[in-house]
């Protein structure tokens, strides 16, 4: 049940991140939105542990996952923006 819950939360986080940072250069589709949210949670966990906000083995919360997904969208926009120019 944990994997299914992670996928559902990842999808919701991906949707919220896309709503916060809309644009033409964003990944589209159900699967990419879900992956965006899940990877965003991993990014937030890694950055939070590096800065000292989270202890080892402690994951990021819902807000942290959204912030991580927004960071990923920003980086994705930078990469795809440079390729199109």
GROMACS elastic network, one bead per residue, 0.5 to 0.9 nm:
[ bonds ]
;  ai    aj funct       b0    kb
    1     4     6  0.53381   500
    1     5     6  0.62397   500
    1     6     6  0.86882   500
    2     5     6  0.51045   500
    2     6     6  0.61332   500
    2     7     6  0.86900   500
    3     6     6  0.50390   500
    3     7     6  0.62537   500
    3     8     6  0.86945   500
    4     7     6  0.51211   500
    4     8     6  0.62368   500
    4     9     6  0.86471   500
    5     8     6  0.51202   500
    5     9     6  0.61080   500
    5    10     6  0.83514   500
    6     9     6  0.52212   500
    6    10     6  0.58537   500
    6    11     6  0.84993   500
    6    38     6  0.72266   500
    7    11     6  0.61084   500
    7    12     6  0.86769   500
    7    34     6  0.64414   500
    7    35     6  0.81711   500
    7    37     6  0.84694   500
    7    38     6  0.71432   500
    8    11     6  0.51961   500
    8    12     6  0.63717   500
    8    13     6  0.86654   500
    8    34     6  0.76781   500
    9    12     6  0.50936   500
    9    13     6  0.60463   500
    9    14     6  0.84624   500
    9    34     6  0.81997   500
    9    37     6  0.75086   500
    9    38     6  0.77854   500
    9    62     6  0.82833   500
   10    13     6  0.50725   500
   10    14     6  0.59911   500
   10    15     6  0.85688   500
   10    33     6  0.78114   500
   10    35     6  0.67938   500
   10    36     6  0.72096   500
   10    39     6  0.80898   500
   10    40     6  0.81853   500
   10    41     6  0.77725   500
   10    65     6  0.83192   500
   11    14     6  0.50483   500
   11    15     6  0.61983   500
   11    16     6  0.86796   500
   11    30     6  0.75872   500
   11    31     6  0.81690   500
   11    32     6  0.88273   500
   11    33     6  0.58706   500
   11    35     6  0.74420   500
   11    36     6  0.78126   500
   11    37     6  0.57974   500
   11    38     6  0.76063   500
   12    15     6  0.51413   500
   12    16     6  0.62541   500
   12    17     6  0.86203   500
   12    33     6  0.84838   500
   12    34     6  0.75575   500
   12    37     6  0.72140   500
   13    16     6  0.51561   500
   13    17     6  0.61038   500
   13    18     6  0.85950   500
   13    33     6  0.83964   500
   13    34     6  0.77898   500
   13    36     6  0.80248   500
   13    38     6  0.77998   500
   13    40     6  0.81471   500
   13    41     6  0.85123   500
   13    62     6  0.74814   500
   13    63     6  0.85502   500
   13    65     6  0.66996   500
   13    66     6  0.54219   500
   13    69     6  0.73155   500
   14    17     6  0.51000   500
   14    18     6  0.61528   500
   14    19     6  0.85790   500
   14    32     6  0.84784   500
   14    34     6  0.58027   500
   14    35     6  0.76195   500
   14    36     6  0.54343   500
   14    38     6  0.77770   500
   14    40     6  0.80130   500
   14    65     6  0.88718   500
   14    66     6  0.72482   500
   14    69     6  0.65076   500
   14    70     6  0.84791   500
   15    18     6  0.51427   500
   15    19     6  0.61787   500
   15    20     6  0.86845   500
   15    33     6  0.65528   500
   15    34     6  0.81286   500
   15    36     6  0.89236   500
   15    37     6  0.78121   500
   16    20     6  0.61683   500
   16    21     6  0.86157   500
   16    37     6  0.88237   500
   16    66     6  0.69485   500
   16    69     6  0.88796   500
   16    70     6  0.88872   500
   17    20     6  0.50659   500
   17    21     6  0.60949   500
   17    22     6  0.81754   500
   17    36     6  0.86386   500
   17    37     6  0.77859   500
   17    66     6  0.57247   500
   17    67     6  0.75172   500
   17    68     6  0.87374   500
   17    69     6  0.58559   500
   17    70     6  0.52320   500
   17    71     6  0.89941   500
   17    73     6  0.77750   500
   18    21     6  0.51627   500
   18    22     6  0.53073   500
   18    23     6  0.81106   500
   18    26     6  0.78763   500
   18    33     6  0.82175   500
   18    69     6  0.84395   500
   18    70     6  0.74913   500
   18    73     6  0.77253   500
   19    22     6  0.56359   500
   20    70     6  0.75633   500
   21    70     6  0.67226   500
   21    73     6  0.74131   500
   21    74     6  0.80086   500
   22    25     6  0.85608   500
   22    26     6  0.75958   500
   22    73     6  0.89685   500
   23    26     6  0.61345   500
   23    77     6  0.82808   500
   24    27     6  0.88251   500
   24    77     6  0.86656   500
   25    73     6  0.86876   500
   25    76     6  0.76096   500
   25    77     6  0.55327   500
   25    78     6  0.88382   500
   25    80     6  0.65432   500
   25    81     6  0.71560   500
   26    73     6  0.67547   500
   26    76     6  0.71315   500
   26    77     6  0.66659   500
   26    80     6  0.86298   500
   27    32     6  0.60367   500
   27    33     6  0.69223   500
   27    36     6  0.83258   500
   27    73     6  0.83396   500
   27    76     6  0.83861   500
   28    31     6  0.82404   500
   28    32     6  0.61776   500
   28    33     6  0.66632   500
   29    32     6  0.55296   500
   29    33     6  0.61085   500
   29    34     6  0.86342   500
   30    33     6  0.52385   500
   30    34     6  0.62070   500
   30    35     6  0.86650   500
   31    34     6  0.51218   500
   31    35     6  0.61262   500
   31    36     6  0.84966   500
   32    36     6  0.59503   500
   32    37     6  0.86392   500
   33    36     6  0.50152   500
   33    37     6  0.64005   500
   33    38     6  0.87847   500
   34    37     6  0.52215   500
   34    38     6  0.62625   500
   34    39     6  0.85796   500
   35    38     6  0.51044   500
   35    39     6  0.59131   500
   35    40     6  0.81472   500
   36    39     6  0.53456   500
   36    40     6  0.58370   500
   36    41     6  0.86469   500
   36    69     6  0.59637   500
   36    70     6  0.89353   500
   36    72     6  0.73828   500
   36    73     6  0.80184   500
   37    41     6  0.63259   500
   37    42     6  0.88417   500
   37    65     6  0.68324   500
   37    66     6  0.71017   500
   37    68     6  0.80721   500
   37    69     6  0.55928   500
   38    41     6  0.52244   500
   38    42     6  0.65884   500
   38    43     6  0.88236   500
   38    65     6  0.76878   500
   38    69     6  0.80320   500
   39    43     6  0.61267   500
   39    44     6  0.85570   500
   39    65     6  0.82963   500
   39    68     6  0.77738   500
   39    69     6  0.70413   500
   39    72     6  0.82158   500
   40    43     6  0.50102   500
   40    44     6  0.61183   500
   40    45     6  0.85080   500
   40    64     6  0.82362   500
   40    65     6  0.52206   500
   40    66     6  0.66513   500
   40    67     6  0.72706   500
   40    70     6  0.74808   500
   40    71     6  0.76422   500
   40    72     6  0.65583   500
   41    44     6  0.51107   500
   41    45     6  0.60893   500
   41    46     6  0.85950   500
   41    59     6  0.78801   500
   41    60     6  0.62459   500
   41    61     6  0.78015   500
   41    62     6  0.78856   500
   41    64     6  0.67663   500
   41    66     6  0.72136   500
   41    67     6  0.83062   500
   41    68     6  0.59181   500
   41    69     6  0.69871   500
   42    45     6  0.50204   500
   42    46     6  0.61004   500
   42    47     6  0.85485   500
   42    59     6  0.78926   500
   42    60     6  0.76297   500
   42    65     6  0.74481   500
   42    68     6  0.76038   500
   43    46     6  0.51554   500
   43    47     6  0.60712   500
   43    48     6  0.83250   500
   43    60     6  0.87912   500
   43    64     6  0.88907   500
   43    65     6  0.76483   500
   43    67     6  0.89401   500
   43    68     6  0.53809   500
   43    69     6  0.77558   500
   43    71     6  0.85068   500
   43    72     6  0.82108   500
   44    47     6  0.51916   500
   44    48     6  0.57882   500
   44    49     6  0.84027   500
   44    59     6  0.82307   500
   44    60     6  0.59038   500
   44    61     6  0.85062   500
   44    64     6  0.55113   500
   44    65     6  0.56515   500
   44    66     6  0.82864   500
   44    67     6  0.69433   500
   44    69     6  0.80873   500
   44    71     6  0.89864   500
   45    48     6  0.50754   500
   45    49     6  0.60648   500
   45    50     6  0.85094   500
   45    53     6  0.89920   500
   45    54     6  0.73290   500
   45    58     6  0.76294   500
   45    59     6  0.52829   500
   45    61     6  0.83542   500
   45    64     6  0.76100   500
   45    65     6  0.78184   500
   45    68     6  0.83231   500
   46    49     6  0.52458   500
   46    50     6  0.61318   500
   46    51     6  0.86749   500
   46    54     6  0.87795   500
   46    59     6  0.85046   500
   46    60     6  0.84657   500
   47    51     6  0.61433   500
   47    52     6  0.84324   500
   47    53     6  0.85132   500
   47    54     6  0.89021   500
   47    68     6  0.86056   500
   48    51     6  0.52329   500
   48    52     6  0.59542   500
   48    54     6  0.54334   500
   48    55     6  0.84471   500
   48    59     6  0.85881   500
   48    60     6  0.72389   500
   48    64     6  0.84061   500
   49    53     6  0.58082   500
   49    55     6  0.60217   500
   49    56     6  0.66817   500
   49    57     6  0.89531   500
   49    58     6  0.82121   500
   49    59     6  0.86553   500
   49    60     6  0.89470   500
   50    53     6  0.77945   500
   50    54     6  0.81885   500
   51    54     6  0.79795   500
   52    55     6  0.68889   500
   54    57     6  0.81786   500
   54    58     6  0.58435   500
   54    59     6  0.71012   500
   54    60     6  0.73936   500
   55    58     6  0.54163   500
   55    59     6  0.83168   500
   56    59     6  0.83314   500
   60    63     6  0.79069   500
   60    64     6  0.54013   500
   60    65     6  0.62222   500
   61    64     6  0.51308   500
   61    65     6  0.61456   500
   61    66     6  0.87344   500
   62    65     6  0.51253   500
   62    66     6  0.63947   500
   62    67     6  0.88078   500
   63    66     6  0.50930   500
   63    67     6  0.63000   500
   63    68     6  0.86280   500
   64    67     6  0.50674   500
   64    68     6  0.61208   500
   64    69     6  0.85962   500
   65    69     6  0.61301   500
   65    70     6  0.85944   500
   66    69     6  0.50578   500
   66    70     6  0.61746   500
   66    71     6  0.86305   500
   67    70     6  0.50570   500
   67    71     6  0.62309   500
   67    72     6  0.86694   500
   68    71     6  0.50730   500
   68    72     6  0.63063   500
   68    73     6  0.87459   500
   69    73     6  0.62060   500
   69    74     6  0.86192   500
   70    74     6  0.61901   500
   70    75     6  0.86834   500
   71    74     6  0.50706   500
   71    75     6  0.62840   500
   71    76     6  0.85425   500
   72    75     6  0.51356   500
   72    76     6  0.59775   500
   72    77     6  0.84820   500
   73    77     6  0.60307   500
   73    78     6  0.85997   500
   74    77     6  0.51128   500
   74    78     6  0.63255   500
   74    79     6  0.87794   500
   75    78     6  0.50497   500
   75    79     6  0.62632   500
   75    80     6  0.86749   500
   76    79     6  0.51676   500
   76    80     6  0.61101   500
   76    81     6  0.82292   500
   77    80     6  0.52851   500
   77    81     6  0.56413   500
   77    82     6  0.84031   500
   78    81     6  0.51293   500
   78    82     6  0.62477   500
   78    83     6  0.87616   500
   79    82     6  0.54354   500
   79    83     6  0.64788   500
   80    83     6  0.50552   500
   80    84     6  0.63255   500
   80    85     6  0.88441   500
   81    84     6  0.54286   500
   81    85     6  0.65253   500
   82    85     6  0.53950   500
